[in-house]
């Protein structure tokens, strides 16, 4: 209860001061009614009315239902609904677009706080698990990646950190739910890698891509793709043994040094993260990868250094036995 309510409750039951007992004549009846009688009558009516009002206010104050706090799953669902809204044609106009953008930014910030915590408290494992399950249950990840270029700079940073964190979130017995999701939605790698062509989102997509590469299925998994020209299903491999690898040679030579350096880090991650997968890839792609690089005349010094290495010679001898 508020201080004002307590003050009113206290004074509702305080006695009125005792009045001087005097008599006044009533002009019509010719009789008289004491001031004390009038005061007592007024006191009784006022006290009854005041008690009724105060009691009603107290009950409303004590039993008024409070809105339940939003759960991590609720935050994800609201985020998804806004992303679906912005992906529709109805979002192109409308007076409330600005308000919905602000709400989306706030929700993404809240997702980040749940996953990373803040200066006062660490993230709660159960809340993180609940958020992760709901995030990958529907198409929230896909929608957030696609809509990321339209977010503000600060919201992009938060969204990138949310997506990156979700790649490392275990659910259950150290089961990474993100791995299964990406295995079924490998086309998202196309979208992320193409982000290096856009300076505004290159760093954000690059950071997300490196986290996705942590899952071996992204590098070695095959996907059945319908080929329109031959009208048949073909096998497409992500990210190794695809056109993406050749694209990286263009990305690491971009005029923007920062983007080129970020692409180089991602390229290195691809070739060093999953050693068995990479070894198999290199052995079957020597011609266009190592061959084209080392046999180029401008790289003769590197070629001599390569063939002079005992370790490299041992690798080549082992490959010849295969």
TORKOL-4160 file (C-alpha; in steps of 0.2 Angstrom, whole numbers, padded with zeros to 4 digits, m for minus):
322
<pt num="1" X="0000" Y="0000" Z="0000"/>
<pt num="2" X="0006" Y="0018" Z="m0003"/>
<pt num="3" X="0009" Y="0030" Z="0011"/>
<pt num="4" X="m0006" Y="0040" Z="0005"/>
<pt num="5" X="m0017" Y="0025" Z="0008"/>
<pt num="6" X="m0010" Y="0021" Z="0025"/>
<pt num="7" X="m0013" Y="0039" Z="0030"/>
<pt num="8" X="m0031" Y="0039" Z="0024"/>
<pt num="9" X="m0034" Y="0022" Z="0033"/>
<pt num="10" X="m0027" Y="0029" Z="0049"/>
<pt num="11" X="m0037" Y="0045" Z="0050"/>
<pt num="12" X="m0053" Y="0036" Z="0045"/>
<pt num="13" X="m0055" Y="0029" Z="0062"/>
<pt num="14" X="m0049" Y="0043" Z="0073"/>
<pt num="15" X="m0063" Y="0051" Z="0083"/>
<pt num="16" X="m0070" Y="0068" Z="0080"/>
<pt num="17" X="m0066" Y="0081" Z="0093"/>
<pt num="18" X="m0079" Y="0083" Z="0106"/>
<pt num="19" X="m0090" Y="0098" Z="0102"/>
<pt num="20" X="m0097" Y="0110" Z="0114"/>
<pt num="21" X="m0114" Y="0105" Z="0118"/>
<pt num="22" X="m0125" Y="0119" Z="0112"/>
<pt num="23" X="m0143" Y="0119" Z="0106"/>
<pt num="24" X="m0149" Y="0128" Z="0090"/>
<pt num="25" X="m0168" Y="0131" Z="0086"/>
<pt num="26" X="m0175" Y="0123" Z="0070"/>
<pt num="27" X="m0185" Y="0137" Z="0061"/>
<pt num="28" X="m0199" Y="0126" Z="0056"/>
<pt num="29" X="m0202" Y="0115" Z="0071"/>
<pt num="30" X="m0198" Y="0127" Z="0084"/>
<pt num="31" X="m0188" Y="0114" Z="0092"/>
<pt num="32" X="m0169" Y="0112" Z="0094"/>
<pt num="33" X="m0155" Y="0099" Z="0089"/>
<pt num="34" X="m0139" Y="0099" Z="0098"/>
<pt num="35" X="m0123" Y="0102" Z="0088"/>
<pt num="36" X="m0116" Y="0086" Z="0096"/>
<pt num="37" X="m0131" Y="0076" Z="0088"/>
<pt num="38" X="m0127" Y="0084" Z="0071"/>
<pt num="39" X="m0109" Y="0080" Z="0073"/>
<pt num="40" X="m0112" Y="0062" Z="0078"/>
<pt num="41" X="m0123" Y="0059" Z="0063"/>
<pt num="42" X="m0111" Y="0067" Z="0051"/>
<pt num="43" X="m0097" Y="0057" Z="0058"/>
<pt num="44" X="m0107" Y="0040" Z="0056"/>
<pt num="45" X="m0111" Y="0044" Z="0038"/>
<pt num="46" X="m0094" Y="0050" Z="0034"/>
<pt num="47" X="m0085" Y="0035" Z="0042"/>
<pt num="48" X="m0096" Y="0022" Z="0034"/>
<pt num="49" X="m0094" Y="0030" Z="0017"/>
<pt num="50" X="m0075" Y="0032" Z="0019"/>
<pt num="51" X="m0073" Y="0014" Z="0025"/>
<pt num="52" X="m0082" Y="0007" Z="0010"/>
<pt num="53" X="m0071" Y="0017" Z="m0002"/>
<pt num="54" X="m0055" Y="0013" Z="0007"/>
<pt num="55" X="m0060" Y="m0006" Z="0009"/>
<pt num="56" X="m0063" Y="m0007" Z="m0010"/>
<pt num="57" X="m0047" Y="0002" Z="m0014"/>
<pt num="58" X="m0037" Y="m0010" Z="m0002"/>
<pt num="59" X="m0045" Y="m0026" Z="m0010"/>
<pt num="60" X="m0041" Y="m0019" Z="m0028"/>
<pt num="61" X="m0023" Y="m0015" Z="m0022"/>
<pt num="62" X="m0020" Y="m0032" Z="m0014"/>
<pt num="63" X="m0028" Y="m0044" Z="m0027"/>
<pt num="64" X="m0025" Y="m0034" Z="m0043"/>
<pt num="65" X="m0017" Y="m0047" Z="m0056"/>
<pt num="66" X="0000" Y="m0042" Z="m0062"/>
<pt num="67" X="0006" Y="m0046" Z="m0080"/>
<pt num="68" X="0017" Y="m0062" Z="m0080"/>
<pt num="69" X="0035" Y="m0059" Z="m0085"/>
<pt num="70" X="0040" Y="m0064" Z="m0103"/>
<pt num="71" X="0049" Y="m0080" Z="m0104"/>
<pt num="72" X="0064" Y="m0083" Z="m0116"/>
<pt num="73" X="0052" Y="m0093" Z="m0127"/>
<pt num="74" X="0040" Y="m0078" Z="m0128"/>
<pt num="75" X="0054" Y="m0066" Z="m0133"/>
<pt num="76" X="0059" Y="m0077" Z="m0147"/>
<pt num="77" X="0041" Y="m0079" Z="m0153"/>
<pt num="78" X="0038" Y="m0060" Z="m0153"/>
<pt num="79" X="0055" Y="m0058" Z="m0162"/>
<pt num="80" X="0049" Y="m0071" Z="m0175"/>
<pt num="81" X="0032" Y="m0062" Z="m0178"/>
<pt num="82" X="0040" Y="m0046" Z="m0181"/>
<pt num="83" X="0053" Y="m0053" Z="m0193"/>
<pt num="84" X="0039" Y="m0062" Z="m0202"/>
<pt num="85" X="0030" Y="m0045" Z="m0203"/>
<pt num="86" X="0045" Y="m0036" Z="m0210"/>
<pt num="87" X="0047" Y="m0049" Z="m0223"/>
<pt num="88" X="0029" Y="m0047" Z="m0230"/>
<pt num="89" X="0024" Y="m0033" Z="m0242"/>
<pt num="90" X="0013" Y="m0025" Z="m0228"/>
<pt num="91" X="0029" Y="m0019" Z="m0219"/>
<pt num="92" X="0034" Y="m0008" Z="m0234"/>
<pt num="93" X="0022" Y="0006" Z="m0228"/>
<pt num="94" X="0012" Y="0009" Z="m0212"/>
<pt num="95" X="0013" Y="0022" Z="m0199"/>
<pt num="96" X="0019" Y="0009" Z="m0185"/>
<pt num="97" X="0034" Y="0003" Z="m0195"/>
<pt num="98" X="0046" Y="0014" Z="m0185"/>
<pt num="99" X="0038" Y="0008" Z="m0168"/>
<pt num="100" X="0040" Y="m0010" Z="m0173"/>
<pt num="101" X="0058" Y="m0008" Z="m0178"/>
<pt num="102" X="0062" Y="m0001" Z="m0161"/>
<pt num="103" X="0053" Y="m0015" Z="m0153"/>
<pt num="104" X="0063" Y="m0028" Z="m0164"/>
<pt num="105" X="0079" Y="m0019" Z="m0159"/>
<pt num="106" X="0074" Y="m0020" Z="m0140"/>
<pt num="107" X="0069" Y="m0039" Z="m0142"/>
<pt num="108" X="0086" Y="m0043" Z="m0150"/>
<pt num="109" X="0095" Y="m0034" Z="m0136"/>
<pt num="110" X="0085" Y="m0044" Z="m0124"/>
<pt num="111" X="0089" Y="m0060" Z="m0132"/>
<pt num="112" X="0108" Y="m0055" Z="m0131"/>
<pt num="113" X="0106" Y="m0052" Z="m0112"/>
<pt num="114" X="0098" Y="m0069" Z="m0109"/>
<pt num="115" X="0112" Y="m0078" Z="m0118"/>
<pt num="116" X="0127" Y="m0067" Z="m0112"/>
<pt num="117" X="0120" Y="m0060" Z="m0095"/>
<pt num="118" X="0126" Y="m0043" Z="m0089"/>
<pt num="119" X="0137" Y="m0035" Z="m0076"/>
<pt num="120" X="0126" Y="m0041" Z="m0062"/>
<pt num="121" X="0122" Y="m0059" Z="m0066"/>
<pt num="122" X="0128" Y="m0073" Z="m0077"/>
<pt num="123" X="0116" Y="m0081" Z="m0090"/>
<pt num="124" X="0105" Y="m0095" Z="m0083"/>
<pt num="125" X="0108" Y="m0111" Z="m0092"/>
<pt num="126" X="0089" Y="m0116" Z="m0092"/>
<pt num="127" X="0084" Y="m0099" Z="m0099"/>
<pt num="128" X="0098" Y="m0101" Z="m0113"/>
<pt num="129" X="0092" Y="m0119" Z="m0117"/>
<pt num="130" X="0073" Y="m0113" Z="m0118"/>
<pt num="131" X="0078" Y="m0099" Z="m0129"/>
<pt num="132" X="0089" Y="m0110" Z="m0140"/>
<pt num="133" X="0075" Y="m0124" Z="m0142"/>
<pt num="134" X="0062" Y="m0111" Z="m0147"/>
<pt num="135" X="0074" Y="m0101" Z="m0159"/>
<pt num="136" X="0078" Y="m0117" Z="m0169"/>
<pt num="137" X="0060" Y="m0124" Z="m0168"/>
<pt num="138" X="0054" Y="m0112" Z="m0182"/>
<pt num="139" X="0063" Y="m0101" Z="m0195"/>
<pt num="140" X="0069" Y="m0088" Z="m0183"/>
<pt num="141" X="0087" Y="m0090" Z="m0187"/>
<pt num="142" X="0084" Y="m0089" Z="m0206"/>
<pt num="143" X="0073" Y="m0073" Z="m0204"/>
<pt num="144" X="0086" Y="m0065" Z="m0193"/>
<pt num="145" X="0100" Y="m0068" Z="m0205"/>
<pt num="146" X="0091" Y="m0062" Z="m0220"/>
<pt num="147" X="0084" Y="m0046" Z="m0211"/>
<pt num="148" X="0101" Y="m0042" Z="m0203"/>
<pt num="149" X="0106" Y="m0029" Z="m0217"/>
<pt num="150" X="0090" Y="m0019" Z="m0213"/>
<pt num="151" X="0094" Y="m0017" Z="m0194"/>
<pt num="152" X="0103" Y="m0003" Z="m0187"/>
<pt num="153" X="0122" Y="m0004" Z="m0184"/>
<pt num="154" X="0120" Y="m0008" Z="m0165"/>
<pt num="155" X="0106" Y="m0020" Z="m0168"/>
<pt num="156" X="0117" Y="m0029" Z="m0181"/>
<pt num="157" X="0130" Y="m0031" Z="m0168"/>
<pt num="158" X="0118" Y="m0038" Z="m0156"/>
<pt num="159" X="0110" Y="m0050" Z="m0169"/>
<pt num="160" X="0127" Y="m0056" Z="m0174"/>
<pt num="161" X="0132" Y="m0060" Z="m0156"/>
<pt num="162" X="0115" Y="m0069" Z="m0153"/>
<pt num="163" X="0117" Y="m0080" Z="m0169"/>
<pt num="164" X="0135" Y="m0084" Z="m0165"/>
<pt num="165" X="0131" Y="m0089" Z="m0147"/>
<pt num="166" X="0117" Y="m0100" Z="m0152"/>
<pt num="167" X="0130" Y="m0111" Z="m0162"/>
<pt num="168" X="0138" Y="m0115" Z="m0146"/>
<pt num="169" X="0123" Y="m0118" Z="m0135"/>
<pt num="170" X="0121" Y="m0136" Z="m0129"/>
<pt num="171" X="0104" Y="m0143" Z="m0126"/>
<pt num="172" X="0102" Y="m0159" Z="m0116"/>
<pt num="173" X="0118" Y="m0170" Z="m0116"/>
<pt num="174" X="0129" Y="m0158" Z="m0125"/>
<pt num="175" X="0119" Y="m0159" Z="m0141"/>
<pt num="176" X="0121" Y="m0144" Z="m0152"/>
<pt num="177" X="0104" Y="m0141" Z="m0159"/>
<pt num="178" X="0112" Y="m0128" Z="m0171"/>
<pt num="179" X="0121" Y="m0142" Z="m0180"/>
<pt num="180" X="0105" Y="m0152" Z="m0185"/>
<pt num="181" X="0097" Y="m0136" Z="m0190"/>
<pt num="182" X="0111" Y="m0130" Z="m0202"/>
<pt num="183" X="0112" Y="m0148" Z="m0209"/>
<pt num="184" X="0094" Y="m0146" Z="m0215"/>
<pt num="185" X="0097" Y="m0128" Z="m0221"/>
<pt num="186" X="0114" Y="m0127" Z="m0229"/>
<pt num="187" X="0108" Y="m0114" Z="m0241"/>
<pt num="188" X="0111" Y="m0101" Z="m0228"/>
<pt num="189" X="0129" Y="m0103" Z="m0231"/>
<pt num="190" X="0127" Y="m0096" Z="m0248"/>
<pt num="191" X="0119" Y="m0081" Z="m0240"/>
<pt num="192" X="0132" Y="m0078" Z="m0227"/>
<pt num="193" X="0147" Y="m0080" Z="m0239"/>
<pt num="194" X="0139" Y="m0068" Z="m0252"/>
<pt num="195" X="0139" Y="m0056" Z="m0238"/>
<pt num="196" X="0158" Y="m0052" Z="m0241"/>
<pt num="197" X="0152" Y="m0043" Z="m0257"/>
<pt num="198" X="0143" Y="m0030" Z="m0246"/>
<pt num="199" X="0154" Y="m0019" Z="m0235"/>
<pt num="200" X="0140" Y="m0015" Z="m0223"/>
<pt num="201" X="0137" Y="m0033" Z="m0217"/>
<pt num="202" X="0154" Y="m0041" Z="m0222"/>
<pt num="203" X="0160" Y="m0042" Z="m0204"/>
<pt num="204" X="0144" Y="m0047" Z="m0197"/>
<pt num="205" X="0141" Y="m0061" Z="m0209"/>
<pt num="206" X="0159" Y="m0066" Z="m0208"/>
<pt num="207" X="0158" Y="m0068" Z="m0189"/>
<pt num="208" X="0142" Y="m0079" Z="m0190"/>
<pt num="209" X="0150" Y="m0089" Z="m0204"/>
<pt num="210" X="0165" Y="m0094" Z="m0194"/>
<pt num="211" X="0154" Y="m0100" Z="m0180"/>
<pt num="212" X="0144" Y="m0110" Z="m0192"/>
<pt num="213" X="0160" Y="m0118" Z="m0199"/>
<pt num="214" X="0162" Y="m0125" Z="m0181"/>
<pt num="215" X="0150" Y="m0138" Z="m0186"/>
<pt num="216" X="0158" Y="m0151" Z="m0197"/>
<pt num="217" X="0142" Y="m0155" Z="m0207"/>
<pt num="218" X="0143" Y="m0137" Z="m0215"/>
<pt num="219" X="0160" Y="m0142" Z="m0222"/>
<pt num="220" X="0157" Y="m0159" Z="m0228"/>
<pt num="221" X="0139" Y="m0162" Z="m0229"/>
<pt num="222" X="0131" Y="m0165" Z="m0246"/>
<pt num="223" X="0114" Y="m0158" Z="m0251"/>
<pt num="224" X="0103" Y="m0164" Z="m0264"/>
<pt num="225" X="0099" Y="m0150" Z="m0276"/>
<pt num="226" X="0087" Y="m0151" Z="m0291"/>
<pt num="227" X="0097" Y="m0146" Z="m0307"/>
<pt num="228" X="0085" Y="m0137" Z="m0319"/>
<pt num="229" X="0096" Y="m0140" Z="m0335"/>
<pt num="230" X="0097" Y="m0159" Z="m0333"/>
<pt num="231" X="0081" Y="m0161" Z="m0323"/>
<pt num="232" X="0089" Y="m0172" Z="m0310"/>
<pt num="233" X="0095" Y="m0172" Z="m0292"/>
<pt num="234" X="0114" Y="m0168" Z="m0290"/>
<pt num="235" X="0124" Y="m0168" Z="m0274"/>
<pt num="236" X="0131" Y="m0151" Z="m0268"/>
<pt num="237" X="0144" Y="m0150" Z="m0255"/>
<pt num="238" X="0145" Y="m0136" Z="m0242"/>
<pt num="239" X="0157" Y="m0127" Z="m0240"/>
<pt num="240" X="0172" Y="m0137" Z="m0246"/>
<pt num="241" X="0171" Y="m0143" Z="m0264"/>
<pt num="242" X="0160" Y="m0130" Z="m0270"/>
<pt num="243" X="0161" Y="m0113" Z="m0279"/>
<pt num="244" X="0162" Y="m0105" Z="m0262"/>
<pt num="245" X="0180" Y="m0110" Z="m0260"/>
<pt num="246" X="0185" Y="m0102" Z="m0277"/>
<pt num="247" X="0175" Y="m0086" Z="m0271"/>
<pt num="248" X="0186" Y="m0084" Z="m0256"/>
<pt num="249" X="0201" Y="m0081" Z="m0268"/>
<pt num="250" X="0192" Y="m0066" Z="m0274"/>
<pt num="251" X="0187" Y="m0061" Z="m0256"/>
<pt num="252" X="0204" Y="m0061" Z="m0249"/>
<pt num="253" X="0210" Y="m0049" Z="m0263"/>
<pt num="254" X="0196" Y="m0036" Z="m0260"/>
<pt num="255" X="0203" Y="m0018" Z="m0260"/>
<pt num="256" X="0195" Y="m0015" Z="m0242"/>
<pt num="257" X="0209" Y="m0022" Z="m0231"/>
<pt num="258" X="0198" Y="m0025" Z="m0216"/>
<pt num="259" X="0186" Y="m0036" Z="m0226"/>
<pt num="260" X="0200" Y="m0045" Z="m0235"/>
<pt num="261" X="0208" Y="m0049" Z="m0218"/>
<pt num="262" X="0191" Y="m0055" Z="m0212"/>
<pt num="263" X="0189" Y="m0067" Z="m0227"/>
<pt num="264" X="0207" Y="m0073" Z="m0225"/>
<pt num="265" X="0203" Y="m0078" Z="m0207"/>
<pt num="266" X="0187" Y="m0087" Z="m0212"/>
<pt num="267" X="0196" Y="m0096" Z="m0226"/>
<pt num="268" X="0210" Y="m0102" Z="m0214"/>
<pt num="269" X="0196" Y="m0108" Z="m0202"/>
<pt num="270" X="0189" Y="m0118" Z="m0216"/>
<pt num="271" X="0206" Y="m0126" Z="m0220"/>
<pt num="272" X="0211" Y="m0130" Z="m0202"/>
<pt num="273" X="0195" Y="m0133" Z="m0192"/>
<pt num="274" X="0191" Y="m0151" Z="m0197"/>
<pt num="275" X="0207" Y="m0159" Z="m0202"/>
<pt num="276" X="0201" Y="m0176" Z="m0209"/>
<pt num="277" X="0188" Y="m0167" Z="m0220"/>
<pt num="278" X="0201" Y="m0155" Z="m0226"/>
<pt num="279" X="0214" Y="m0168" Z="m0230"/>
<pt num="280" X="0201" Y="m0177" Z="m0240"/>
<pt num="281" X="0197" Y="m0161" Z="m0249"/>
<pt num="282" X="0215" Y="m0156" Z="m0253"/>
<pt num="283" X="0219" Y="m0174" Z="m0260"/>
<pt num="284" X="0205" Y="m0173" Z="m0272"/>
<pt num="285" X="0207" Y="m0154" Z="m0277"/>
<pt num="286" X="0226" Y="m0153" Z="m0279"/>
<pt num="287" X="0225" Y="m0147" Z="m0298"/>
<pt num="288" X="0215" Y="m0132" Z="m0296"/>
<pt num="289" X="0220" Y="m0127" Z="m0278"/>
<pt num="290" X="0238" Y="m0131" Z="m0274"/>
<pt num="291" X="0243" Y="m0134" Z="m0292"/>
<pt num="292" X="0237" Y="m0118" Z="m0299"/>
<pt num="293" X="0245" Y="m0108" Z="m0285"/>
<pt num="294" X="0262" Y="m0117" Z="m0284"/>
<pt num="295" X="0265" Y="m0119" Z="m0302"/>
<pt num="296" X="0262" Y="m0101" Z="m0306"/>
<pt num="297" X="0278" Y="m0092" Z="m0311"/>
<pt num="298" X="0276" Y="m0078" Z="m0299"/>
<pt num="299" X="0275" Y="m0091" Z="m0285"/>
<pt num="300" X="0291" Y="m0100" Z="m0289"/>
<pt num="301" X="0299" Y="m0096" Z="m0273"/>
<pt num="302" X="0285" Y="m0103" Z="m0263"/>
<pt num="303" X="0285" Y="m0118" Z="m0274"/>
<pt num="304" X="0303" Y="m0122" Z="m0271"/>
<pt num="305" X="0300" Y="m0119" Z="m0252"/>
<pt num="306" X="0286" Y="m0131" Z="m0252"/>
<pt num="307" X="0294" Y="m0145" Z="m0261"/>
<pt num="308" X="0310" Y="m0143" Z="m0250"/>
<pt num="309" X="0300" Y="m0147" Z="m0235"/>
<pt num="310" X="0302" Y="m0165" Z="m0228"/>
<pt num="311" X="0284" Y="m0164" Z="m0220"/>
<pt num="312" X="0276" Y="m0159" Z="m0237"/>
<pt num="313" X="0286" Y="m0173" Z="m0246"/>
<pt num="314" X="0280" Y="m0185" Z="m0233"/>
<pt num="315" X="0262" Y="m0180" Z="m0236"/>
<pt num="316" X="0264" Y="m0182" Z="m0255"/>
<pt num="317" X="0272" Y="m0199" Z="m0253"/>
<pt num="318" X="0257" Y="m0204" Z="m0242"/>
<pt num="319" X="0245" Y="m0198" Z="m0255"/>
<pt num="320" X="0253" Y="m0207" Z="m0268"/>
<pt num="321" X="0250" Y="m0224" Z="m0259"/>
<pt num="322" X="0231" Y="m0220" Z="m0258"/>
